[in-house]
Amino acid sequence: MQRKIWLIILSSFLVGGAIVCTIRWKAWFGNPPEPIWEGDTIQLQLNTFANEYTLQRMQKDTLQFIILGDIHNQLENYDYALLAERHPNVDFYAQLGDWMERPYFYYEQMLYRSIVGTGFDTLPVISIPGNHEHRKGIIKQLPKQWKTIFPNPSNGIDRFEGTSYFVDFPQMRIITINTDGLQWLSDYTRVGLWLKQTLREAKDKYTIVMMHHPVFSTAKGRQNPCIWLSFYGALREADVVFSGHDHNYARKLVKYKERFWVEQQPTLYIATNASKKTYSIKEKNNYECSFSGEAVYEYIVATKNTLYIYTYKLQSGEQIDEVKI
């Protein structure tokens, strides 16, 4: 009798799962048709820190850089020109995934035309892929062309070479995680162990982690339990964690429980969004600062002793937040 009950429960789960997958198949696994690009084509390859000369030029005591969250091909040439005019002395910039709407040639060409001539086409960039840049399927795939556009450093782990990596500067280490490439349990464990080790090896430098999916989701119904379980503990050793995906801005300081063998520092979590697509902030939250409804970006000044993080509305330049570490 007990065996029959378990068989009924198991069958119910399987049937329920099959029904959900059938209903959600297109949303979860289907790729929309690729638009046809008309006009001249350009082979796109951006300047990254895999270039040793680029990295050496950044070995200085003070650095200025910009962080952009999700974009989805929605920023125009004049938007990038506006940012370049507003911050003429930035050394590089970073993008947290979903720069392109889909991993198609059409959107690659749109990306190039949006930044060409603005200064962002030659500035060094730190970039990670988002879920929109992976081809959907039971097993998601990142097109080879993505790594051609972004020839990133290959100092991560084997499965995520060029998408999870780190860049060292005199005063800080920036670590990137390709969260949408995590599909197997071994992916989460290997990247989690690599992250912990890479944070510890930074020693006295400021540590900044950049990832597409947030550890703490800021929009309703967008929780990422696997991300939280895999990285929450390791990130106690990071100073700042930047993420995108939820299309809003939120800042939260997490004071981890003290460990008797190590002095514990808090970790600052910041979610950001440079897209015109926005989601409302969760009604129940404990953020120190939050904002939704407009595209924003972060402007950061890193010195030997301090990180200054400013958040501005992208269009108007109005400051909405400021924090110092």
C-alpha positions as CSV (number, residue, x, y, z in Angstrom):
1,M,0.0,0.0,0.0
2,Q,2.8,2.4,0.9
3,R,4.6,1.6,-2.3
4,K,1.5,2.5,-4.3
5,I,1.2,5.8,-2.5
6,W,4.8,6.7,-3.4
7,L,4.2,5.7,-7.0
8,I,1.2,7.9,-7.2
9,I,3.1,10.9,-5.7
10,L,6.0,10.3,-8.1
11,S,3.7,10.0,-11.1
12,S,1.9,13.2,-10.1
13,F,5.2,15.1,-10.0
14,L,6.2,13.7,-13.4
15,V,2.8,14.6,-15.0
16,G,2.8,18.0,-13.3
17,G,6.4,18.7,-14.5
18,A,5.5,17.6,-18.1
19,I,2.5,19.9,-18.1
20,V,4.5,22.9,-16.8
21,C,7.2,22.2,-19.4
22,T,4.7,22.0,-22.2
23,I,3.0,25.3,-21.2
24,R,6.4,27.1,-20.7
25,W,8.4,25.4,-23.4
26,K,8.6,28.4,-25.7
27,A,9.4,30.8,-22.9
28,W,12.1,28.5,-21.4
29,F,13.6,26.8,-24.4
30,G,12.4,28.5,-27.6
31,N,14.5,31.1,-29.4
32,P,12.6,33.8,-31.3
33,P,13.3,34.2,-35.1
34,E,16.5,36.0,-35.9
35,P,16.0,39.4,-37.6
36,I,17.7,39.9,-41.0
37,W,20.4,42.5,-40.9
38,E,20.3,44.9,-43.9
39,G,23.3,47.1,-44.7
40,D,27.0,47.0,-44.3
41,T,28.5,44.7,-41.7
42,I,31.3,45.2,-39.3
43,Q,33.5,42.7,-37.5
44,L,33.2,43.6,-33.9
45,Q,35.9,43.1,-31.3
46,L,36.2,45.2,-28.2
47,N,39.2,46.1,-26.1
48,T,39.5,44.0,-23.0
49,F,42.0,43.3,-20.2
50,A,43.2,40.2,-22.0
51,N,45.4,42.7,-23.8
52,E,48.5,43.0,-21.7
53,Y,49.3,46.6,-22.9
54,T,45.8,47.6,-21.8
55,L,46.2,46.1,-18.4
56,Q,49.6,47.7,-17.8
57,R,48.2,51.2,-18.6
58,M,45.7,50.7,-15.7
59,Q,48.3,50.0,-13.1
60,K,47.9,53.4,-11.3
61,D,46.8,54.5,-7.9
62,T,43.5,56.1,-8.9
63,L,41.0,54.7,-11.3
64,Q,37.6,55.9,-12.6
65,F,35.1,53.6,-14.2
66,I,31.5,53.2,-15.1
67,I,29.2,50.1,-14.5
68,L,26.2,49.5,-16.7
69,G,23.6,46.9,-15.9
70,D,21.2,45.3,-18.4
71,I,21.0,47.2,-21.8
72,H,19.2,45.0,-24.3
73,N,20.4,47.1,-27.2
74,Q,18.2,50.0,-25.9
75,L,21.0,52.6,-25.5
76,E,21.5,54.7,-28.5
77,N,24.7,56.3,-29.8
78,Y,23.7,59.6,-28.2
79,D,23.3,57.9,-24.8
80,Y,26.9,56.6,-24.8
81,A,28.1,60.0,-26.1
82,L,26.3,61.6,-23.2
83,L,28.0,59.4,-20.7
84,A,31.4,60.0,-22.3
85,E,30.9,63.8,-22.1
86,R,29.7,63.6,-18.5
87,H,32.7,61.5,-17.4
88,P,35.5,62.3,-19.8
89,N,38.3,60.8,-17.6
90,V,37.0,57.2,-17.1
91,D,39.7,54.6,-17.5
92,F,37.3,51.7,-18.5
93,Y,33.8,50.5,-18.0
94,A,32.0,47.3,-17.1
95,Q,28.8,45.7,-18.3
96,L,26.8,43.1,-16.2
97,G,25.2,41.0,-18.9
98,D,22.3,41.3,-21.4
99,W,24.1,44.0,-23.4
100,M,22.4,42.4,-26.4
101,E,18.8,41.5,-26.7
102,R,19.6,38.1,-28.3
103,P,22.8,36.3,-29.4
104,Y,22.2,37.2,-33.0
105,F,24.3,38.9,-35.7
106,Y,21.6,41.5,-36.0
107,Y,22.0,42.7,-32.4
108,E,25.8,42.5,-32.6
109,Q,25.7,45.0,-35.5
110,M,23.2,47.2,-33.5
111,L,25.7,47.1,-30.5
112,Y,28.6,48.3,-32.6
113,R,26.6,51.2,-34.2
114,S,25.4,52.3,-30.8
115,I,29.0,52.8,-29.4
116,V,31.0,53.7,-32.5
117,G,32.5,57.2,-32.3
118,T,31.5,57.7,-28.6
119,G,34.7,56.6,-27.0
120,F,33.1,53.4,-25.6
121,D,34.2,51.6,-28.8
122,T,37.9,52.0,-27.7
123,L,37.7,52.1,-23.9
124,P,38.6,48.8,-22.2
125,V,35.6,46.9,-21.1
126,I,34.9,44.2,-18.5
127,S,31.9,42.2,-19.7
128,I,30.1,39.0,-18.7
129,P,27.2,37.3,-20.5
130,G,23.6,37.4,-19.4
131,N,20.7,35.1,-20.0
132,H,19.7,37.0,-23.1
133,E,23.1,36.4,-24.7
134,H,22.8,32.6,-24.3
135,R,20.9,30.6,-26.8
136,K,17.9,29.0,-25.1
137,G,17.6,25.2,-24.9
138,I,17.5,22.3,-22.4
139,I,21.3,23.0,-22.2
140,K,22.0,26.7,-22.8
141,Q,24.8,27.7,-25.2
142,L,26.8,30.8,-25.4
143,P,27.7,31.4,-29.1
144,K,31.4,31.4,-30.0
145,Q,30.9,34.8,-31.5
146,W,30.4,36.3,-28.0
147,K,34.0,35.4,-27.1
148,T,35.2,36.9,-30.4
149,I,33.5,40.2,-29.5
150,F,34.8,40.1,-25.9
151,P,38.2,38.4,-25.8
152,N,38.4,38.4,-22.1
153,P,41.2,37.1,-19.8
154,S,41.4,33.3,-19.5
155,N,42.4,33.1,-15.8
156,G,39.1,31.5,-14.6
157,I,38.3,27.8,-14.6
158,D,38.1,25.6,-17.6
159,R,34.4,25.4,-18.3
160,F,34.0,29.2,-18.0
161,E,37.1,30.5,-19.6
162,G,36.6,34.0,-20.8
163,T,33.3,34.4,-19.0
164,S,34.3,34.0,-15.4
165,Y,37.6,35.6,-14.7
166,F,39.4,38.3,-12.7
167,V,41.3,41.5,-13.4
168,D,43.9,42.9,-11.0
169,F,44.6,46.6,-10.4
170,P,46.9,48.1,-7.7
171,Q,44.1,48.9,-5.4
172,M,41.4,46.3,-6.3
173,R,40.6,42.9,-7.9
174,I,37.4,42.7,-10.1
175,I,36.0,39.2,-10.3
176,T,33.3,38.2,-12.8
177,I,30.9,35.2,-12.7
178,N,28.9,33.9,-15.7
179,T,25.8,33.0,-13.7
180,D,23.7,31.9,-16.7
181,G,26.3,29.3,-17.7
182,L,25.7,27.4,-14.4
183,Q,23.6,24.5,-15.4
184,W,25.0,21.4,-13.5
185,L,25.5,21.0,-9.8
186,S,29.3,20.6,-10.5
187,D,29.2,24.1,-12.2
188,Y,27.9,25.7,-9.0
189,T,30.4,23.9,-6.7
190,R,33.4,24.5,-9.0
191,V,32.7,28.2,-9.5
192,G,31.9,28.6,-5.8
193,L,35.2,27.2,-4.7
194,W,37.1,29.2,-7.4
195,L,35.3,32.4,-6.2
196,K,36.2,31.8,-2.6
197,Q,39.9,31.1,-3.5
198,T,40.1,34.1,-5.8
199,L,38.7,36.4,-3.2
200,R,41.1,35.2,-0.5
201,E,44.1,35.5,-2.9
202,A,43.3,39.2,-3.4
203,K,44.6,39.8,0.1
204,D,44.6,43.5,1.0
205,K,43.0,44.7,-2.3
206,Y,39.4,45.8,-2.5
207,T,37.4,43.0,-4.0
208,I,34.5,43.7,-6.4
209,V,32.4,40.8,-7.8
210,M,30.3,41.3,-10.9
211,M,27.5,38.9,-11.9
212,H,24.3,39.0,-14.0
213,H,21.9,37.2,-11.6
214,P,21.7,38.7,-8.1
215,V,22.1,36.9,-4.9
216,F,19.3,38.9,-3.4
217,S,16.5,39.4,-6.0
218,T,15.1,42.9,-6.0
219,A,12.0,42.3,-8.2
220,K,8.9,40.3,-7.3
221,G,9.0,36.6,-8.4
222,R,12.6,36.6,-9.5
223,Q,14.3,34.6,-6.8
224,N,17.6,32.8,-7.6
225,P,17.8,30.1,-4.9
226,C,20.8,28.3,-6.5
227,I,22.7,31.5,-6.8
228,W,22.1,32.3,-3.1
229,L,23.0,28.8,-1.9
230,S,26.2,28.7,-4.0
231,F,27.6,32.1,-3.5
232,Y,26.2,33.8,-0.4
233,G,28.8,32.2,1.9
234,A,31.8,32.9,-0.4
235,L,30.8,36.5,-0.9
236,R,31.3,37.3,2.8
237,E,34.9,38.0,1.7
238,A,33.9,40.5,-1.0
239,D,33.7,44.2,-0.5
240,V,31.1,44.9,-3.2
241,V,28.9,42.7,-5.3
242,F,27.2,44.2,-8.4
243,S,24.4,42.5,-10.3
244,G,21.8,43.1,-13.0
245,H,18.9,41.1,-14.3
246,D,16.1,42.6,-12.1
247,H,15.9,45.9,-14.0
248,N,16.0,48.2,-11.0
249,Y,18.4,49.7,-8.5
250,A,18.9,48.6,-4.9
251,R,21.6,48.8,-2.3
252,K,21.9,46.5,0.7
253,L,24.6,46.0,3.3
254,V,25.0,42.5,4.7
255,K,26.7,42.1,8.0
256,Y,27.7,38.5,8.2
257,K,28.0,36.7,11.5
258,E,31.4,37.0,13.1
259,R,33.8,34.1,13.0
260,F,36.2,33.8,15.9
261,W,39.2,33.2,13.8
262,V,38.8,36.1,11.3
263,E,37.8,39.7,11.5
264,Q,34.6,40.0,9.6
265,Q,33.8,42.8,7.2
266,P,30.3,43.5,5.8
267,T,29.5,43.0,2.1
268,L,27.7,45.6,0.0
269,Y,25.2,44.3,-2.6
270,I,24.2,46.6,-5.4
271,A,21.7,45.7,-8.2
272,T,21.6,48.1,-11.2
273,N,19.9,48.6,-14.5
274,A,20.8,50.7,-17.6
275,S,17.9,49.5,-19.7
276,K,14.6,51.3,-20.4
277,K,12.9,48.2,-19.3
278,T,12.2,48.4,-15.6
279,Y,10.6,46.3,-12.9
280,S,9.2,47.5,-9.6
281,I,11.1,47.0,-6.3
282,K,9.8,44.2,-4.0
283,E,7.3,45.6,-1.6
284,K,8.9,43.9,1.4
285,N,12.6,44.6,1.5
286,N,15.4,45.9,3.7
287,Y,17.4,47.9,1.2
288,E,19.2,51.0,2.3
289,C,18.4,52.7,-1.0
290,S,16.2,51.6,-4.0
291,F,14.9,53.1,-7.2
292,S,12.9,52.0,-10.2
293,G,11.4,53.4,-13.3
294,E,14.4,54.8,-15.1
295,A,17.8,53.6,-16.4
296,V,20.7,54.2,-14.0
297,Y,24.4,53.6,-13.9
298,E,27.3,53.6,-11.4
299,Y,30.4,55.9,-11.5
300,I,33.2,54.6,-9.4
301,V,36.4,56.2,-8.2
302,A,38.9,53.8,-6.7
303,T,41.9,55.0,-4.7
304,K,44.4,53.3,-2.5
305,N,42.3,53.7,0.6
306,T,38.7,54.3,-0.6
307,L,36.0,53.2,-3.1
308,Y,33.5,56.0,-3.9
309,I,30.4,54.6,-5.6
310,Y,27.9,57.1,-7.1
311,T,24.6,56.2,-8.8
312,Y,23.1,58.5,-11.4
313,K,20.0,58.6,-13.6
314,L,21.3,57.9,-17.0
315,Q,19.4,60.5,-19.0
316,S,19.4,63.5,-16.6
317,G,22.6,62.8,-14.6
318,E,20.7,63.3,-11.4
319,Q,22.5,61.6,-8.5
320,I,20.2,59.1,-6.6
321,D,22.7,57.4,-4.3
322,E,26.3,57.6,-2.9
323,V,28.3,55.3,-0.8
324,K,31.9,55.1,0.3
325,I,33.9,52.1,1.4
